[in-house]
Each structure stands twice: as C-alpha cells, then as structure tokens.
Amino acid sequence: MNPFDLLPPGLKKRLIRWLEDNRGLVIVLFCLPASFIFDTGLSLYKWFQRTLLSAPERHDARVRQIQRRVGDWNKQDAASRRPMCTSRPNWLSLSTTFFKKSECHRIPVDLYDILHLDTERMVVRVEPMVTVGDITRYLIPRGYTLAVTLEISDATCGGLALGVGMTTYSHRVGLYQETIVSYDVVLGDGSLVRATADNEHKDLYYCLPWSHGTLGFLVALELQIIPVKQFVHMRYIPVRGQKQYCDRMRELSGALDKDAKLPDYLEATVFDRDSAVIMVGNFAKVDTPEKAAKVNHVTRWYKPWFYKHVETFLTKGESDEYIPLRDYLLRHNRAIFWVLESMIPFGNHPVFRLFLGWLCPPKPAFLKFTTTPGIRAMTFSKQVFQDIVLPMTVLEESIDLSEKLFDTYPVLIYPCRIYDHGPSNRGQLRSPKSDQMCPGANYGMFYDLGVYGTPGPVRRKRGYYNPVESMRAMEAFIRKVGGYSFLYADIFLTEEEFNEMFDLEAYNRARKMYHAEGAFPRLYEKVRPEVDVVKIGNEYAQAE
C-alpha cells in the first residue's frame, strides 16, 4: 500500500509539493548523515567479509559451495521450482529498478576478491563483486587501470560484465564487454564453465554481456588492463554551434578515419543545444614546476562539482590542467554526474562544499534502501535517468530530440566503438549498418547519450510532462536508428518492441544449450520495471 494513497487528495498534493520544494533541505538534514552512517556500516561489513571470511586462495572452495547450492536446487521437484537469482539485495545494485527477487530461489554469491594480476598477459582476474573503487585502488599504484573504468565507484566488475559499461576510453576499445578475456560461470545444472572468444563456449561468451544474470552465475572474470601514467593532461575545448561540436567529436573519435591519432580519453558535455565543452585527455607525467602548478584534484570534497568546473570554460575559453588519474576516472562520482543538483540545488555552493561536501554523494545503496513504492512511483515519473547507445551519424538529431522530449541539460556524450564480430559471434547487439561503419574498419562509431536530471516542465513547475509519452518516443527513435537502451534504467518497451531493439536469436539458443531455461528468468522479465510504468507515468503526468 502506498502511504500517500491514505491521504486526502488535496493534502497529498500539498505534501508532495512541499517535499519537492524542500527536497534539498530534507536530503541535507536526513539523507546525507543517514547515508554516511549507512555507508560506514556497509563498509565495515565488506571489510569483515574480505578480511575474515574471504581470501583469494579460497576462491575455488567458494565456487564449489555455489555449485552445491545450485545442485540442491536441481533436486527440488521440477513443478514447484522457482527460477534462481543471486541473494544480493536489490538496493545494493545501481539499477533504478527493483527486480522481484522474492519470487525467485536466491543463491548467495559472495565473491569480493581480486584474484590475480598478470602483467605479461595484461589481465586482472577478479571476482564479480569487486567494485570500481576497489580495482582502481589496487591497479593505479601498480601502474595500470582497466581499459574501461566506469566513473561510479560502487559499480561492480561483474555487474558491468553482465550488463553494459562504456567510458571515455571506449572510442579506442569499445564497450566494457570487448575488454573481457574470460568469464567463469556456474550454469543452471551446477556445472562450471570458462567462456572465451575462441574456446568451445564462445557462443556463451558473446551472449553473456547484456544478459543481466539470466544465463548463469558469474563467479570470476578476466579483464584487460592498460599501462598508465599517474596524471591525465586534460584539455578543455569550448565549442559554439551544434554542427561544430558534433563534427569535432566525430573527428576526434576516429569516426571518419580509422588511422587518426586518438586521444586516450574523450568526452563532451553539452550545456545547451549550441554550447558544449569537449574534453581531450592523455596520460602524462607531472615533471616540471609549470605542470605541477596546473594539478587539480577534482574529487576533493571542497572542489566544485566536475561538470560545474567544466562549464566555466564556456566563458574562460580553452585551457588545460593535470588531473591525478584516479581523480579523473572517478570525476563524476561526487555529484553522480549532475543528478545531485536536482537533489541538493545548493550543493555546489562553496560554503556547502566546505562544510558538508565530504558527506556527498548520498550513497545509491542508501537511496534505494529507503525507497518506498510511493517514492519510487513519484521519482521515476519526475526525473529522467537514461543512457542510450546510438550511432554517431544521428548525433545532432538525438540532441534535438532529447531537448524536445526532456528539456534538460547538460547531456553527456561518450564515443564508443561497436564491433562487427560477424554473424556467428553476435550476442544481443546487431552488427552496425553499412552506413554506420568507420571506413575500412570492423566497427562503427557509436556514442552514449547520457540524459540525467529533472525534465524542464517538472523543474519549472509549469508546462506538461508525461514520462510515458517522452520515453516511448525516445525508444521508438532508438529502434529506428539501430541503437540500444541501457537496461539498468526503466524501459517502457513492450516485449515485442524489446525483441525488435535487441537481437535475441543467439541468446535464446544459449539459454537452451547452457541449462538456463527454467533455471533463470528470461531477459525481458529480469529488466522490465517491477511497477506498471505506463499506468503510473500517465497518473503522475504533470500539466499545470
């Protein structure tokens, strides 16, 4: 029962409006300190797990325990068995949805260790619950980082492997899945297999990305690493005019020339239709006093939020600085890109940053842990949080459509290769169309369009916004141009439309071949919202 439904309609509306108008105050007085206490307790629990209950040398024994539990599930009466899933609570995931794990048979998969660093093969072997924060702390002092490192420290290596990830190095190497050397997976029959791109399980290897735990339990994976220097030399290039910044991104990403000299890191933040700042980063040493004077530790609590810092270059003009590598990789973590502004409108004020900035951001786990059905319904209908994979050929069109549907800025642009692995090595993503391919290359240049924040009509408290109409219009565009929605966020697709967006032919074969049928939920069942987004979205549509 939604507690708000017990209130008289007039009081309910006034209470909701008060909470919206005073959201920053509520978050500062309650959410931030409670989130800090919550995260401290969670960190102590994880420390206890790693220090006293876990050790890399016991990895095989822990995997055998998972196999035994899956074997026990297989001994149950087939007619009454429920599909399996991990016992990890929903609130610990970064997905915006709440999959109904209570309807599944839950198996503990408590695997938190970094297992082995192989500098000859340039891979690191990890258990799936290792986080981005963990792996960056481990690798960077040793002179390495993952080829694709997400900006949010709580994201897990396993979650990204079975979901999707891309970052500002992806114009060089592609999606996170392209940097995975092997997966160790416990299948629905309890057997353990290792899937690589060139062994007998390569069909499974190509289907595990985007599968969201519907093909088996991931128990280990090997990830490509790259050698690094301790700093990123960052150039900030402000560009006026939509065609100008879109053309510049196509040029810098190598979309027009596969032999172009590529920067190590590349992204753009679009602040309005005709204004963007392009960021070009390269590994560097700080070995002179002049360079040392330009060092900026962008993640320190008292510093401006990174995107606010970037915005200043629209008026200051082109400039450069040196950012410590871990600071750069986690530059968007403190403000959750720019989502925190909709929670705490005054959060970037220097006084707030100085005295309370160390409490930010509110932990995603805490926000999900305290999300009631009523809050879930209200928040999803009054904000947008979407990452979308689109071909670089529609960059201008997608920005225009995002403005029309959501009327919110900034938006994020991360170029990314999508490879054509051929018809026999295709997973859920289709090969790029011929006009999307980079000339002479086996990949097309796509990009992540990141749209996060409060839609304009909701923010201004006037106008009309219906999340159903807006999201379904965006999803229709994505399907038309051959793009893909990230599945951690709410989708409004029917199952037929979902099957049109994704190629599930190889995935469905893999489910049959690798004992996933009946053992794990189907992909659409796993990722669709647990609430009726169409009904709730129409109910909460704003018209004032």
Secondary structure, DSSP 8 states (H G I E B T S, - for coil): --GGGGS-HHHHHHHHHHHHHTHHHHIIIIIHHHHHHHHHHHHHHHHHIIIII--GGGHHHHHHHHHHHHHHHHTS-TTT---EEE---GGGS--SS---GGGSEEE------EEEEETTTTEEEE-TT-BHHHHHHHHGGGTEEESS--S-TT-BHHHHHHS----TTHHHH-SGGGGEEEEEEE-TTS-EEEE-TTSTTHHHHHHSTT-TTSS-EEEEEEEEEEE--SEEEEEEEEEESHHHHHHHHHHHHTSS-TTS---SEEEEEEEETTEEEEEEEEEE---SHHHHTTB--TTSTTS--HHHHHHTHHHH-SEEEEEEHHHHHTTTTTTTTTHHHHH-TTTTSHHHHHHHGGG-S--HHHHHHT--HHHHHHHHHS-EEEEEEEEGGGHHHHHHHHHHHH----EEEEEEEEE---GGG--SS----GGGB-TTSSEEEEEEEEEEE--HHHHHT-SEE-HHHHHHHHHHHHHHHT-EE-TTS-----HHHHHHHS--HHHHHHHHHTT-TTTS--HHHHHS-SS-HHHHHHHT-EE-
